[in-house]
Structures are given as structure tokens and as C-alpha cells.
Amino acid sequence: MVTQSAFTGTVCLPLPEVTQPKVEGKQAYCIDPLADPRWDFFLECHPGASVFHSTAWLSALSRTYGYKPVVFTTTPAGEDLENAIVFCQVESALTGRRLVSLPFSDHCDPLVDREDDLRLLSAALDQESSRERWRYVETRALTPFTLITRLRRSEMRYTFHQVDLSPAIATIFNRCHKNSIQRKIRRAEREGLTCMGGSNAELLDRFHELFTVTRKRHRLPPPPRQWFSNLIDCFGDDLKIRVAAHKGTPVSAIITLRHKDTLVYKYGGCDSRFTNLGSMHFLLWNAIAEAKESGLRWFDLGRTDADQHGLITFKNRWGAAESAVTYSRYSSSEQCTHMFDLSTPEWKTRAAKYVLEHLPTGVLSTIGRLLYGHVG
């Protein structure tokens, strides 16, 4: 249990008595992490807390999509938080009502260290799911974790890559694949690529244009621009846009988020006409070197779908350690678990992607603005 010298003003609501499982005198509570002053201190002290637990990330989700963050804990008001599972309540007329931990997040571990607390919180979630008629409850765990519940469970696995920054910078570079990574970085340097960094409106415009073009190439709508604006407002100096330019022309851009001892690569886009210049390699190496210089411990390359073999290989070639992220969905409906990936028949998927690929960029952005809040 972490301690805090001074604490006042908690908003902490017990779950309804009818749904109250109890273990050794404990019971489950719900708190609003954006209003509870204990939340940031708890995250600072808990080793499993990531950028996706942070107040900044939760605030951006709430501002952009209207999701309501909620934390389940066994800690009552007036005491230092001992554990927490954070969710967002996603309420959509298109995709249903559900609890997700957390939307648009690579991973979000439950911060529960004791087995008896996990049993209590699992039972509370089980009963809350029934009482509130949530379509499903979803967790996205980087470390092995299973809710102890009567609800049906299905899972999908993704890969996660992280670069260890503890060695010397020369060692980190030498661990990168010689042909695929090292030579690309050196090529970018020979070509005279420059890197602009910050979080102002001009850099956001350049990033968003490159990101939207990239999403179109992948036949996916981009998140709304307001999402990135809110991330900038909420993260402040902990968010950085890096834009690589060739002879004054922006050719690639990435967004990184800093949290505790980790720098997270979250978004990126590039102009495919300049791929051979190694601009994305240049930006990623720039971010890694800056993180190392700042004394950070890890550089996260993020989550990758299991069938994206080329991207998995690319991340492995940075000398990154590969691990699994497990997304688990719990539901009383068998259909919800079978349709975990929201898949459609193959011909419909191909048709939809073909249409997205050929839509004007402005229309594609409008689709993203209208639909992302329903995806979660």
C-alpha cells in the first residue's frame, strides 16, 4: 500500500448494496479518477501504471469522445488507494454500452496486487455488468490477468515491443538491424533530413496531413483532429510532435508521449514518395536518442496486430523485446465474445476498404470524426 501525507476531498461511491460482494470486511467502490486527488499519487507510486492510466490520457478521451472514466477499487474514501481497475464507459447507439479498459489504448493493466482484492473486484464487475446491462466488459492486459467471473470470456492477442534504453547509446544502435535500420538512419543523415520538434499548431497541421494520407493508404479513417489537439492540451510538454523534412518539405511525422521513465511512440505518418530516404527511421532514432539522453528507461514501439508480420519484423529489428498483450472480453452473450474483432464477411471487408482507399481525404476525415466515438 502506498501512503500519502495529506489527503482530503475524495469522491468515492460504494456500489449498490444489492451488488455488493464482500471479502474480509472489504467492499467495492467506484471513483472518478479525474475528480479524485488520490489518483495521480497512486499512479506515480504503482510500478504497473502506464501512460494510458494517466489523468492526461483519460481527460483526452473524455473531452474528445465523451467517455466517462470510472475506477473500481476496494479502497473507501479517506484512505490511500491500494488498487484500481480503470475503465471508460462507452455508450453508443451504434455499438452498444460497454466498459473498456481502455479505448484507443495499447494496453491498460489492472493495478491489483492481491488475489482477494481481484476476486472482490471481479465479482463487483460481474454484478455491475448485469445490473447496468453492459454489452461486455473488456480488459487489455500487458501482464497475465483474468477476471474471476461467471461471464463468458474470449480473447485476442497482440504483440508489444519495447526498447531497453539502459545500455550505452552506441550499444542500442548496434543492436538495430544493420541493413534495415542502421543504413536507413545513415541514409537519412546523408540526405540532410532535418527534424522539427514541439507541439504547436503548425506542427500539428503537418503531422495530421501526413497521418491522414497514411491512414488512407492503409484504408482506414483517421481519428478526428480534435483528438490530437486535446492530447496536446492534456499532456503539455510530455507530448512531442517530430516532423522530418527534406529540402523544406515535410515527409514524415510522429507523436510521442512521455510518462515516468518511458517514452511511447503512439502515432506516425509519412509521404510514401519519400520512403526510401529513411525518414521514419530517422525520427524514431531521434526519439530514442533523446529519451536516452533524458535518462529514460524504456522506449515503447506499441501494440501490433498479430497478422501484421511486416510491422512486427520492423519493430524486432530495432532490438526491441517482443511480448504479448491480451485483450479479454467478458459478456453474458456468446455472440459478443464470438464477434470479438467486430469482423464482417471477407467480401464486405474488402469492399469497405476499397471505398475508403478511394475517398477524398476530406471525406475520410469526416468519417473518422463521426465514427471514432462509437468504436472505443
C-alpha positions as CSV (number, residue, x, y, z in Angstrom):
1,M,0.0,0.0,0.0
2,V,1.3,3.4,-0.9
3,T,1.0,6.3,1.5
4,Q,0.3,10.0,1.1
5,S,1.0,12.5,3.8
6,A,-2.1,14.7,3.2
7,F,-5.3,13.8,1.6
8,T,-8.7,15.3,1.5
9,G,-11.7,15.6,-0.7
10,T,-12.2,12.2,-2.2
11,V,-15.3,11.5,-4.2
12,C,-15.9,7.7,-3.6
13,L,-19.2,6.0,-4.1
14,P,-19.9,2.4,-2.9
15,L,-21.7,0.2,-5.4
16,P,-25.3,-0.5,-4.6
17,E,-25.7,-2.9,-1.7
18,V,-27.6,-5.4,-3.8
19,T,-24.5,-5.9,-5.9
20,Q,-22.0,-5.8,-3.0
21,P,-19.8,-8.8,-2.7
22,K,-17.6,-8.6,0.4
23,V,-14.2,-10.2,1.3
24,E,-12.8,-10.0,4.8
25,G,-14.9,-6.9,5.5
26,K,-13.9,-5.1,2.3
27,Q,-16.3,-4.0,-0.4
28,A,-16.0,-2.4,-3.9
29,Y,-16.2,1.3,-4.6
30,C,-16.4,3.4,-7.8
31,I,-14.4,6.6,-8.1
32,D,-14.0,9.2,-10.8
33,P,-10.2,9.4,-11.4
34,L,-10.5,12.8,-12.9
35,A,-12.0,14.2,-9.7
36,D,-10.3,12.1,-7.1
37,P,-7.0,13.7,-5.9
38,R,-5.6,10.3,-4.9
39,W,-5.4,9.0,-8.5
40,D,-2.2,10.8,-9.7
41,F,-0.3,9.9,-6.5
42,F,-1.4,6.3,-6.8
43,L,-0.2,6.1,-10.4
44,E,3.1,7.7,-9.5
45,C,3.8,5.0,-6.9
46,H,2.5,1.9,-8.7
47,P,5.1,0.2,-10.9
48,G,2.4,-1.1,-13.3
49,A,0.9,2.3,-14.2
50,S,1.4,3.4,-17.7
51,V,0.7,6.5,-19.8
52,F,-2.8,5.0,-20.6
53,H,-3.7,5.1,-16.9
54,S,-2.7,8.8,-16.7
55,T,-5.1,11.7,-16.0
56,A,-3.9,13.3,-19.2
57,W,-4.9,10.3,-21.3
58,L,-8.3,9.9,-19.5
59,S,-9.0,13.6,-19.9
60,A,-8.3,13.5,-23.6
61,L,-10.7,10.5,-24.0
62,S,-13.4,12.3,-22.1
63,R,-13.0,15.6,-23.9
64,T,-12.9,14.1,-27.4
65,Y,-15.4,11.2,-27.2
66,G,-17.5,11.9,-24.1
67,Y,-16.4,8.7,-22.4
68,K,-16.8,8.7,-18.7
69,P,-13.8,7.2,-16.8
70,V,-14.5,5.1,-13.8
71,V,-12.3,3.2,-11.4
72,F,-13.2,0.1,-9.4
73,T,-11.3,-0.2,-6.1
74,T,-11.6,-1.8,-2.7
75,T,-10.4,1.4,-1.0
76,P,-13.0,3.6,0.7
77,A,-12.9,7.4,0.9
78,G,-10.3,9.0,3.1
79,E,-7.7,6.2,2.6
80,D,-4.8,5.9,0.2
81,L,-5.7,3.9,-2.9
82,E,-4.4,0.3,-2.7
83,N,-5.7,-1.0,-6.0
84,A,-7.6,0.0,-9.1
85,I,-9.1,-1.2,-12.4
86,V,-9.9,1.8,-14.6
87,F,-12.5,1.7,-17.4
88,C,-14.3,4.1,-19.7
89,Q,-18.0,3.8,-20.1
90,V,-18.6,3.7,-23.8
91,E,-22.3,4.4,-24.6
92,S,-23.1,4.2,-28.3
93,A,-26.4,3.8,-30.2
94,L,-24.4,2.0,-32.9
95,T,-22.1,-0.3,-31.0
96,G,-23.8,-0.6,-27.6
97,R,-23.0,0.2,-24.0
98,R,-19.8,-1.3,-22.6
99,L,-16.9,-0.9,-20.2
100,V,-13.5,-0.8,-21.9
101,S,-10.1,-0.6,-20.2
102,L,-9.2,1.5,-22.1
103,P,-10.4,2.8,-25.5
104,F,-7.7,3.5,-28.1
105,S,-5.1,2.4,-25.6
106,D,-2.4,-0.2,-26.5
107,H,-2.7,-1.7,-23.0
108,C,-4.0,-0.9,-19.6
109,D,-3.1,-3.3,-16.8
110,P,-5.4,-3.7,-13.8
111,L,-3.4,-2.3,-10.9
112,V,-4.4,-5.1,-8.4
113,D,-1.7,-6.9,-6.5
114,R,-3.7,-9.1,-4.1
115,E,-5.7,-12.1,-5.2
116,D,-8.5,-11.5,-2.7
117,D,-8.9,-7.9,-4.0
118,L,-9.0,-9.3,-7.5
119,R,-11.8,-11.7,-6.6
120,L,-13.8,-8.9,-5.0
121,L,-13.4,-6.5,-7.9
122,S,-14.2,-9.3,-10.4
123,A,-17.4,-10.1,-8.6
124,A,-18.4,-6.5,-8.5
125,L,-17.8,-6.1,-12.2
126,D,-19.8,-9.3,-12.8
127,Q,-22.7,-7.9,-10.9
128,E,-22.4,-4.4,-12.3
129,S,-22.4,-5.7,-15.8
130,S,-25.7,-7.5,-15.2
131,R,-27.3,-4.6,-13.3
132,E,-26.2,-1.9,-15.8
133,R,-26.7,-4.3,-18.8
134,W,-23.3,-3.6,-20.3
135,R,-22.9,-5.4,-23.6
136,Y,-19.5,-6.5,-22.4
137,V,-16.5,-5.7,-20.2
138,E,-13.1,-5.6,-21.9
139,T,-9.6,-5.5,-20.4
140,R,-6.3,-5.0,-22.2
141,A,-3.6,-6.5,-20.2
142,L,0.2,-6.4,-20.8
143,T,0.8,-8.8,-17.9
144,P,-1.2,-12.1,-17.5
145,F,-4.5,-11.3,-15.9
146,T,-8.0,-12.9,-15.8
147,L,-11.2,-11.6,-14.2
148,I,-12.7,-14.2,-11.9
149,T,-16.2,-14.1,-13.2
150,R,-19.2,-16.1,-14.4
151,L,-19.3,-14.1,-17.6
152,R,-18.1,-15.8,-20.9
153,R,-14.6,-14.9,-21.9
154,S,-12.9,-14.6,-25.2
155,E,-9.5,-13.1,-26.1
156,M,-7.4,-11.7,-28.8
157,R,-3.6,-11.5,-28.7
158,Y,-1.4,-8.7,-30.0
159,T,2.4,-8.2,-29.9
160,F,4.0,-5.4,-27.9
161,H,7.6,-4.1,-28.4
162,Q,9.8,-2.2,-26.1
163,V,13.4,-1.0,-26.4
164,D,15.6,-1.1,-23.4
165,L,17.4,2.2,-23.0
166,S,19.7,1.2,-20.2
167,P,22.8,0.3,-22.4
168,A,25.0,2.9,-23.9
169,I,23.6,4.7,-26.9
170,A,26.2,3.0,-29.2
171,T,25.1,-0.4,-27.9
172,I,21.4,0.4,-28.6
173,F,22.4,1.5,-32.1
174,N,24.4,-1.7,-32.7
175,R,21.5,-3.9,-31.6
176,C,19.5,-2.5,-34.5
177,H,19.4,-4.5,-37.8
178,K,22.4,-3.3,-39.9
179,N,20.6,-3.2,-43.3
180,S,17.0,-2.4,-42.3
181,I,17.6,0.1,-39.6
182,Q,21.2,1.4,-39.3
183,R,21.7,2.0,-43.0
184,K,18.3,3.8,-43.2
185,I,19.3,6.1,-40.4
186,R,22.6,6.9,-42.0
187,R,20.9,7.4,-45.4
188,A,18.6,10.0,-43.8
189,E,21.5,11.8,-42.3
190,R,23.4,11.9,-45.7
191,E,20.2,13.2,-47.4
192,G,20.3,16.1,-45.0
193,L,16.9,15.5,-43.4
194,T,16.0,17.9,-40.6
195,C,13.8,17.3,-37.5
196,M,11.5,19.9,-36.1
197,G,10.0,19.2,-32.7
198,G,7.3,20.7,-30.5
199,S,3.6,20.8,-30.1
200,N,2.4,23.9,-31.8
201,A,-0.5,24.3,-34.2
202,E,1.8,24.4,-37.3
203,L,3.5,21.1,-36.4
204,L,0.1,19.5,-35.6
205,D,-1.1,20.6,-39.1
206,R,1.9,19.0,-40.7
207,F,1.6,15.8,-38.7
208,H,-2.2,15.5,-39.3
209,E,-1.8,15.8,-43.0
210,L,0.8,13.1,-43.2
211,F,-1.1,10.9,-40.8
212,T,-4.3,11.2,-42.7
213,V,-2.6,10.3,-46.0
214,T,-1.1,7.3,-44.3
215,R,-4.4,6.1,-42.9
216,K,-5.9,6.5,-46.3
217,R,-3.1,4.3,-47.8
218,H,-4.0,1.7,-45.2
219,R,-7.7,2.1,-46.0
220,L,-8.6,3.4,-42.5
221,P,-10.2,6.7,-41.4
222,P,-8.1,8.9,-39.2
223,P,-9.1,9.9,-35.7
224,P,-10.5,13.5,-35.6
225,R,-8.0,16.3,-35.4
226,Q,-9.6,17.4,-32.1
227,W,-8.3,14.2,-30.5
228,F,-4.7,15.3,-31.2
229,S,-5.5,18.9,-30.1
230,N,-6.9,17.5,-26.8
231,L,-3.8,15.3,-26.3
232,I,-1.6,18.3,-26.7
233,D,-3.7,20.3,-24.2
234,C,-3.8,17.5,-21.7
235,F,-0.2,16.3,-21.9
236,G,1.6,19.6,-22.3
237,D,5.3,19.2,-22.5
238,D,5.1,15.4,-22.2
239,L,3.8,15.3,-25.8
240,K,6.1,16.0,-28.7
241,I,5.4,16.1,-32.4
242,R,8.5,15.4,-34.5
243,V,8.4,16.2,-38.2
244,A,11.2,15.2,-40.6
245,A,11.7,17.5,-43.7
246,H,13.6,17.0,-46.9
247,K,14.6,20.3,-48.5
248,G,11.9,22.0,-46.6
249,T,9.1,19.5,-47.5
250,P,7.6,17.6,-44.5
251,V,8.0,13.9,-45.3
252,S,7.2,12.1,-42.1
253,A,5.9,12.8,-38.6
254,I,5.4,11.0,-35.3
255,I,3.9,11.8,-31.9
256,T,5.5,10.5,-28.7
257,L,4.2,10.7,-25.1
258,R,6.4,10.7,-22.1
259,H,5.3,9.1,-18.8
260,K,7.5,8.4,-15.8
261,D,10.6,6.5,-17.2
262,T,9.1,5.7,-20.6
263,L,8.7,7.4,-24.0
264,V,5.8,6.0,-26.0
265,Y,5.7,6.1,-29.8
266,K,1.9,6.4,-30.4
267,Y,1.2,7.8,-33.9
268,G,3.1,8.2,-37.1
269,G,2.6,9.0,-40.8
270,C,4.7,9.5,-43.9
271,D,4.7,10.6,-47.5
272,S,5.2,7.3,-49.4
273,R,7.1,9.2,-52.2
274,F,10.0,9.7,-49.7
275,T,10.0,6.3,-48.0
276,N,13.5,5.5,-49.5
277,L,15.0,8.4,-47.6
278,G,14.5,6.6,-44.2
279,S,12.6,9.5,-42.7
280,M,10.6,7.3,-40.2
281,H,13.8,5.5,-39.1
282,F,15.4,9.0,-38.7
283,L,12.5,10.2,-36.5
284,L,12.3,7.1,-34.3
285,W,16.1,7.1,-33.8
286,N,15.9,10.8,-32.9
287,A,13.3,10.0,-30.3
288,I,15.2,7.0,-28.9
289,A,18.4,9.1,-28.6
290,E,16.5,12.0,-26.9
291,A,14.9,9.5,-24.5
292,K,18.3,8.0,-23.6
293,E,19.8,11.5,-23.1
294,S,16.9,12.4,-20.8
295,G,17.6,9.4,-18.6
296,L,14.5,7.4,-19.5
297,R,14.5,3.6,-19.2
298,W,12.2,2.4,-22.0
299,F,11.1,3.3,-25.5
300,D,7.7,1.8,-26.4
301,L,7.0,0.9,-30.0
302,G,3.5,0.0,-29.2
303,R,0.9,-2.7,-30.0
304,T,0.8,-4.6,-33.3
305,D,-1.9,-6.8,-34.7
306,A,-0.9,-10.4,-34.9
307,D,-1.3,-10.6,-38.6
308,Q,0.9,-7.6,-39.4
309,H,4.0,-9.6,-39.8
310,G,5.9,-7.0,-41.7
311,L,5.4,-4.4,-38.9
312,I,6.3,-7.0,-36.2
313,T,9.6,-7.7,-38.1
314,F,10.3,-4.0,-38.4
315,K,9.9,-3.5,-34.7
316,N,12.0,-6.5,-33.9
317,R,14.8,-5.1,-36.0
318,W,15.1,-2.2,-33.6
319,G,16.4,-4.6,-31.0
320,A,13.1,-4.4,-29.2
321,A,11.9,-7.1,-26.8
322,E,8.6,-8.7,-28.0
323,S,5.8,-9.7,-25.6
324,A,2.1,-10.3,-25.8
325,V,-0.8,-8.1,-25.0
326,T,-4.1,-9.9,-24.3
327,Y,-7.4,-8.3,-24.9
328,S,-10.2,-10.2,-23.0
329,R,-13.9,-9.6,-23.4
330,Y,-16.4,-10.8,-20.8
331,S,-20.0,-11.0,-21.7
332,S,-23.2,-12.8,-20.8
333,S,-23.9,-13.1,-24.5
334,E,-22.0,-15.7,-26.5
335,Q,-22.4,-13.6,-29.6
336,C,-20.4,-10.7,-28.2
337,T,-17.4,-13.0,-27.4
338,H,-17.5,-14.7,-30.8
339,M,-17.6,-11.3,-32.6
340,F,-14.6,-10.0,-30.6
341,D,-12.9,-8.5,-33.6
342,L,-16.1,-6.9,-34.9
343,S,-15.3,-8.7,-38.2
344,T,-17.6,-8.8,-41.2
345,P,-17.7,-11.3,-44.1
346,E,-14.5,-11.1,-46.1
347,W,-16.1,-9.6,-49.2
348,K,-17.7,-6.8,-47.2
349,T,-14.3,-6.0,-45.6
350,R,-12.6,-5.8,-48.9
351,A,-15.4,-3.7,-50.4
352,A,-15.3,-1.3,-47.4
353,K,-11.5,-0.9,-47.6
354,Y,-11.7,-0.3,-51.4
355,V,-14.2,2.5,-50.8
356,L,-12.1,4.1,-48.0
357,E,-9.0,4.0,-50.2
358,H,-10.6,5.9,-53.0
359,L,-12.5,8.5,-50.9
360,P,-11.2,12.1,-50.9
361,T,-9.1,12.9,-47.9
362,G,-11.7,15.4,-46.5
363,V,-14.5,12.9,-46.7
364,L,-12.3,10.3,-45.0
365,S,-11.6,12.7,-42.1
366,T,-15.3,13.4,-41.8
367,I,-16.0,9.6,-41.5
368,G,-13.3,9.4,-38.8
369,R,-14.8,12.3,-36.9
370,L,-18.3,10.7,-37.0
371,L,-17.4,7.1,-36.2
372,Y,-14.5,7.1,-33.8
373,G,-16.6,7.8,-30.7
374,H,-18.6,4.6,-31.4
375,V,-15.5,2.4,-31.8
376,G,-13.8,2.7,-28.5
